[in-house]
Structures are given as C-alpha cells and as structure tokens.
Amino acid sequence: MTTNNRNTRHALVTGGAGLIGSHLVDLLQREGWKVRILDNLEPNTHKLGKPAWVNPAAEFVEGDLRERATITSALAGIDVVFHQAAYGGYMPEIAKYVHVNSFGTAQMLEVIREDKLPIKKVVVASSQAVYSEGAGQCPEHGLVFPSVRPVEQLRVGDWAVHCPICGAVTTSVPTPENAPVGGETVYGLTKVDQEKLVLLWGKQCGIPSVALRYSCTYGPRQSIFNPYTGVIAIFCTRLLNNLPPVLYEDGEQTRDFSFVEDIACANLLVAETDKLDGLPVNVGSAAGVTIREVAEQISAALGIQIKPEANGEFRPGEMRHLTSGTESISAAGYKPQVSLAEGIGRYLDWIRSQADVKDYFSEAADILRSKGIVHRVAG
C-alpha cells in the first residue's frame, strides 16, 4: 500500500473500476489526488475481468469490501473515501444486496471508527431509488408525496400517480431531498441503509459525510454485460442486435438522466466544500424525460428504426416519475455540462467500439418474471 503525503490528498474509491467510480478516479488523478481503487470486479458487470479503462496511475486492489482485512488495508493512509461500490439494478438476489450494500458499508464505517483512522470525509453513492415515488402536484392539495402505487392498481393498467389525500391524478414536479424515503425495491432499501448509516455515523464520529442521491447515470463504460441495470445500455444492446427496446408499463414514465462525467464532478465538489456536509443531496439534471423518448432518441442516433415494445408488463415498487430537485447542490456550485442528446451520442460512440455487444436482456427478463419481480397486467 502507498503511504500518505501531507501535501497530497489521498482518496479511496470503492467500486473504482465501475461506471461512476472509474470516471471519478480519472477526475481525481487529473486534479492531483493520489487514488487507490478497491473493486471486486463483480462478474455481472465485469464479465471479461479488469477493464482496460482502469486508470494505470491509480493503485488497484482487487478485493471484496465485505472482507474486513481487505477494507482495513484499503483504508490505510486515506484522507477521503468515495464509497461507490454497490450491488445494483433489478437483480433477483436479496441477501447479496443486503450483504454488499448494507453490511459492507456498516463494516467499513466500523473499521474507520474502531481503528481511529484519520479519514477527513466520506462521500457515499446513494440513489433516487430511496424515494417511494416522485413528488406530485395535486389540483386541490398542491405539493404531495404519494406512496408507491399499489400492485392492485398496476394490475389493471392504471399507471397514474394519485394524490394520497383525494385520489386525483397528480402532475410530476421535481422531488426535494425532504421527500419521504423508504425504498420500494431491495436495491432501494439498501441505498436507504447506506446513506443513513453514513450520515448517522458521520454525526456520531464528527467526520463530515455526504450522501449523493444520483439520478439515472449513464455514459461510456456502462456495462454491456449486465442486463439488470442501465436502461440506455440495455436499449442500445437490444437495438444493435436488431431487437426492439422493451418498455415497462406504457413507456411514459419519466426519469432524470445524468451523464457520468457530471456525476464525477459532483463527487469532487462535495469533497471540496463543507456546504453540504451531513446531508443527503440530489444530483441530477432537474429535467424529466419519458423512457419511450429515450428509446426513440437512441434508435434515431443509431439509425436503427425499430419501434419499442410495451407488453403490459410492470415492476412492482418502481416509481412512475422522478425528476431531481437540485437546488441544494446547485447552490453549492454544481452545474451539469452534458445534455442528454450529447451524452447519448458519446455513449454510442463508445459502445460502437466494443466487441461482443450481445443481448443479455431476454434471458434476464425471463428470470425476473419467474421470480415475481416483473408482473403482467391482468387479462
């Protein structure tokens, strides 16, 4: 392991071979940080092993953060921890989500506290998945925070988000950080665990900590092997194999998309300012776009004219609309630089350079159906 230098900031980036982690590593290196990566090269994401994009100037440790000796060694000489590692997406496992995301985070924090390590800040990757549903505007009751839509409602093809007070259909509005959190998927639940553990621990230990609630992140290096996460990557691999993108519900659900380099900049910003210490912070574009529109944009950019398919399927617990309210991070100086159109173009340039762009979604979809994670409208 490298030793610390008083004149250089030393970062540990867990999950540093992944989409967000690897771009963050590159940014930190450019900014003069010394960087150590801890990554277990999860096979679902890194089917071919250590990817070529891992920054050679960073120290790379292949290991699992759940192993106490591994995380203890990786934390030696570190100033700032960027905790990006997580098991993600709509995968069927339950115990693994909890073990990697919840237990792994708790153990890391415990090691820092028990060994009295001189960590100056922890930045943890949270997610918009901590919200049950995006905020809504009711014609009668104004700003409301609806609960997750009941499965019984979805089974009859009613996709709307209703006011929790009067039942009227709401209009989607940006979701602020003070909206209720709960997590309606196993992944979302463990993201709530991660951010609450880190923020509570930070207050107890007096170590500044920030939880960044990322919107849908995409860009070059997003795994083309993982069929459970990354809608833009999934749509691209489907179209490149002359298959239609598959839309859940009616495809009119909206999401807030962030280009990965912008997310990396958000991490650096909160590491270097104290304005957001102790807080959960939304990171997004503050603009919603429908999933159908995303599929159509990718189809047009690729020049592959295959219409997306909506087959009456839905995923219980999935929110209908989510646009991030970004006032907090914007006030601290964050401004996303890459538009969705430009970002899709840059992702397509990258994916065209990749070999073995196969469709892994079809088999995965069958698994999700068999395990009750994907349902179909009655009748």
Residue pairs with C-beta under 8 A, 6 or more apart in sequence:
1 36
1 59
1 73
1 74
1 76
1 77
2 10
2 34
2 36
2 59
2 77
3 77
4 10
4 77
4 78
4 79
5 34
8 32
8 33
8 34
9 32
9 33
9 34
9 79
9 80
10 33
10 34
10 35
10 36
10 77
10 78
10 79
10 80
11 28
11 33
11 34
11 35
11 36
11 78
11 79
11 80
11 81
11 82
11 271
12 35
12 36
12 37
12 38
12 74
12 75
12 78
12 80
12 81
12 82
13 21
13 24
13 25
13 28
13 35
13 36
13 37
13 38
13 58
13 82
13 84
14 21
14 38
14 39
14 65
14 74
14 81
14 82
14 83
14 84
14 85
14 108
15 21
15 38
15 39
15 83
15 84
15 85
15 86
15 125
16 22
16 24
16 25
16 35
16 36
16 37
16 38
16 39
16 54
16 58
16 60
16 84
17 37
17 39
17 41
17 46
17 50
17 51
17 54
17 60
18 39
18 45
18 84
18 85
18 221
18 223
19 217
19 218
19 219
19 221
19 222
19 223
19 230
19 260
20 84
20 125
20 214
20 217
20 260
20 263
20 264
20 267
21 37
21 39
21 82
21 84
21 85
22 51
22 53
22 54
22 55
22 221
23 219
23 221
23 260
23 261
23 263
23 264
24 82
24 84
24 263
24 264
24 267
24 268
25 35
25 37
25 54
25 55
25 58
26 55
26 264
27 261
27 264
27 265
27 267
27 268
28 35
28 82
28 268
29 35
29 55
29 57
29 58
31 268
34 59
35 55
35 57
35 58
35 59
36 58
36 59
36 60
36 61
36 74
36 78
37 54
37 55
37 58
37 59
37 60
37 61
38 61
38 63
38 65
38 70
38 71
38 74
38 85
39 60
39 61
39 62
39 63
39 85
40 62
40 63
40 64
40 65
40 85
41 49
41 50
41 62
42 87
44 91
44 223
44 225
44 226
44 228
45 223
45 225
45 226
46 223
46 225
47 223
47 225
50 60
50 62
51 221
53 221
54 60
61 70
61 73
61 74
63 70
63 74
64 70
65 71
65 74
65 85
65 100
65 104
65 107
65 108
66 99
66 100
66 103
66 104
66 107
68 107
68 111
71 104
71 107
71 108
71 111
72 111
72 115
75 81
75 108
75 111
75 112
75 115
75 117
75 119
76 117
78 117
78 119
79 118
79 119
79 120
79 121
80 119
80 120
80 121
80 122
80 123
80 271
81 108
81 112
81 119
81 121
81 122
81 123
82 123
82 125
82 267
82 271
83 105
83 108
83 122
83 123
83 124
83 125
83 194
83 198
84 125
85 100
85 104
86 100
86 101
86 125
86 190
86 191
86 194
87 93
87 96
87 97
87 100
87 101
87 187
87 190
88 187
88 228
88 229
89 187
89 226
89 228
89 229
89 230
90 185
90 187
90 228
90 229
90 315
90 368
90 373
91 97
91 187
91 228
91 229
92 367
92 368
92 371
92 373
93 186
94 186
97 186
97 187
97 189
97 190
98 186
98 190
98 193
100 190
101 187
101 190
101 191
101 193
101 194
102 190
102 193
102 194
102 197
105 124
105 193
105 194
105 197
105 198
106 193
106 197
109 122
109 197
109 198
109 201
111 117
112 119
112 122
112 205
112 207
113 201
113 205
119 207
120 207
120 208
121 207
121 208
121 209
121 210
121 271
121 277
122 198
122 202
122 207
122 208
122 209
122 210
123 209
123 210
123 212
123 267
123 270
123 271
124 194
124 195
124 198
124 209
124 210
124 211
124 212
125 194
125 212
125 214
126 191
126 194
126 195
126 211
126 212
126 213
126 214
126 280
127 187
127 188
127 191
127 213
127 214
128 175
128 213
128 214
128 215
128 216
128 256
128 282
128 284
128 322
128 324
129 183
129 185
129 187
129 188
129 191
130 181
130 182
130 183
130 188
130 191
130 192
130 195
130 213
130 280
131 175
131 179
131 180
131 181
131 182
131 319
131 322
132 145
132 146
132 147
132 148
132 180
132 181
132 182
132 183
132 184
132 319
133 145
133 146
133 147
133 148
133 149
133 161
133 319
133 320
133 321
133 322
134 161
134 172
134 173
134 175
134 179
134 254
134 319
134 320
134 321
134 322
134 323
135 143
135 144
135 145
135 172
135 173
135 174
135 175
135 176
135 179
135 325
136 143
136 144
136 145
136 146
136 161
136 163
136 170
136 171
136 172
136 173
136 321
137 143
137 144
137 170
137 171
137 172
137 173
138 144
138 163
138 165
138 166
138 168
138 170
139 168
140 163
140 165
140 166
140 168
141 163
141 165
141 166
141 168
143 173
144 163
144 164
144 165
144 170
145 164
145 179
145 180
146 161
146 162
146 163
146 164
146 170
147 164
148 182
148 184
148 317
148 319
149 159
149 161
149 162
149 320
151 316
151 375
154 249
154 314
154 316
154 375
154 377
155 375
155 377
155 378
156 377
156 378
157 312
157 377
159 249
159 250
159 252
159 253
159 314
159 320
160 169
160 170
160 320
161 169
161 170
161 172
161 320
161 321
162 168
162 169
162 170
163 169
163 170
172 254
172 288
172 320
172 321
172 322
172 323
173 323
174 286
174 323
174 324
174 325
174 326
175 282
175 322
175 323
175 324
175 325
176 282
176 325
176 327
177 213
177 279
177 280
177 281
177 282
177 325
177 328
181 192
181 280
182 188
182 189
182 192
183 189
183 190
183 191
183 192
184 316
184 317
184 318
184 319
185 315
185 317
185 318
188 317
194 211
195 211
195 213
195 280
198 209
198 211
199 209
199 211
199 278
199 279
199 280
201 207
201 209
202 208
202 209
202 277
202 278
203 209
203 278
208 274
208 277
208 278
209 277
209 278
210 270
210 276
210 277
210 278
210 279
210 281
211 279
211 280
211 281
212 263
212 266
212 267
212 270
212 281
212 283
213 280
213 281
213 282
213 283
213 324
214 258
214 263
214 283
214 284
215 255
215 256
215 257
215 258
215 282
215 283
215 284
215 285
215 322
215 324
216 231
216 232
216 255
216 256
216 257
216 258
217 257
217 258
217 259
217 260
217 263
218 230
218 231
218 232
218 233
218 257
218 258
218 259
218 260
218 343
218 344
218 347
219 259
219 260
219 261
219 343
219 346
219 347
219 350
220 260
220 346
220 347
220 349
220 350
220 351
221 260
221 350
222 230
222 232
222 233
222 260
222 347
223 229
223 230
223 233
224 233
224 236
224 237
224 351
224 354
224 356
224 357
224 358
225 360
226 233
226 360
227 234
227 360
227 361
227 363
227 364
227 365
228 364
228 368
231 255
231 291
231 294
232 257
232 294
232 298
232 344
232 347
233 347
233 351
234 245
234 361
235 245
235 294
235 295
235 298
235 308
236 298
236 302
236 347
236 348
236 351
236 357
237 351
237 357
237 358
237 359
237 360
237 361
238 244
238 245
238 246
238 359
238 361
239 245
239 298
239 299
239 302
239 304
239 306
240 302
240 304
240 351
240 357
241 357
241 358
241 359
242 304
242 306
243 306
243 359
243 362
244 306
244 307
244 308
244 309
245 295
245 298
245 299
245 306
245 308
245 309
246 308
246 309
246 310
246 311
246 313
246 361
246 365
247 291
247 292
247 295
247 308
247 309
247 310
248 291
248 310
248 313
248 314
248 315
248 318
248 374
249 310
249 313
249 314
249 320
250 292
250 310
251 290
251 291
251 292
251 295
251 308
251 310
252 290
252 291
252 292
253 290
253 291
253 318
253 319
253 320
253 321
254 288
254 289
254 290
254 291
254 320
254 321
254 322
254 323
255 288
255 289
255 291
255 294
255 322
256 284
256 285
256 286
256 287
256 288
256 289
256 322
256 323
256 324
257 284
257 285
257 289
257 294
257 340
257 343
258 283
258 284
258 285
258 336
259 336
259 337
259 338
259 342
259 343
259 346
261 337
261 338
262 283
262 336
262 337
262 338
263 283
265 334
265 337
266 283
266 329
266 334
269 329
269 332
269 333
269 334
270 276
270 281
270 329
270 332
273 332
273 333
275 331
275 332
276 328
276 329
276 332
279 328
281 328
281 329
282 324
282 325
282 326
282 328
282 329
283 324
283 326
283 329
283 334
284 323
284 324
284 326
284 336
285 324
285 326
285 336
285 340
286 323
286 324
286 325
286 326
286 330
287 323
287 340
288 321
288 322
288 323
289 340
292 308
294 340
294 344
295 308
296 308
297 340
297 341
297 344
298 344
298 348
299 305
299 306
299 307
299 308
301 344
301 345
301 348
302 348
311 376
312 376
312 377
313 369
313 374
313 375
313 376
313 377
314 374
314 375
314 376
314 377
315 368
315 373
315 374
315 375
316 373
316 375
326 334
338 346
351 357
365 374
368 374
